[in-house]
Amino acid sequence: MYLTFNSPNEAKTGMIGHFEFCILNFELISWQALYCTIHQTTELPPDPPSISQCVRWIAKLGGFLGRKGDGEPGVKTLWRGLQRLHDIAATWQLLRAADG
């Protein structure tokens, strides 16, 4: 819930940068696995995504469609997405370790 309601406010006020907020709330493995899963690629961006973008991607994993009139994702959708992300990140970590 904290991520859903506070990430846009913190980003707008400039209290904390996107990079710092993403690092504080997500492990490196988690945002990398999330990015690569959503974009179907193995190439990582030079900078981590914003926290609001991560929340949208997590919601997408949980079944959120993100249509024009859908509003913000709910708690249940985010929970489902976080559960999927946990499994995806664990797999990502195993595959990265196997690559050496």
Steps between C-alpha positions, in 0.01 A plus 500: 500500500782737583638467149164565334402811690832666580713441193332766281507754785867447579597514137309828447639674807855394423553381857679196370623412153362214292829314519523519879135408552520201269816376668352550848184306422615234257805281499717527194396153388130585532492806277727336245280190483189718483637713217616204294175310550277792400713594198586141399871580473827420671642850447475722808457878487788717624285647779236331716137580414293737711307353789167597343597307187600200714164511678321496163708206381437309823129568461521371143648174634201485735247538219459878477413602144579871529220619275412868478219491756640236735652734759780383726564132577352362820652315791400152383643558153828629644519208740455252217765681297746502791451127548578441133796739515644308794502178295631677189781666697601169659518339156689800362755471780551129436548554127743789554703287744511215247639737236792572728 
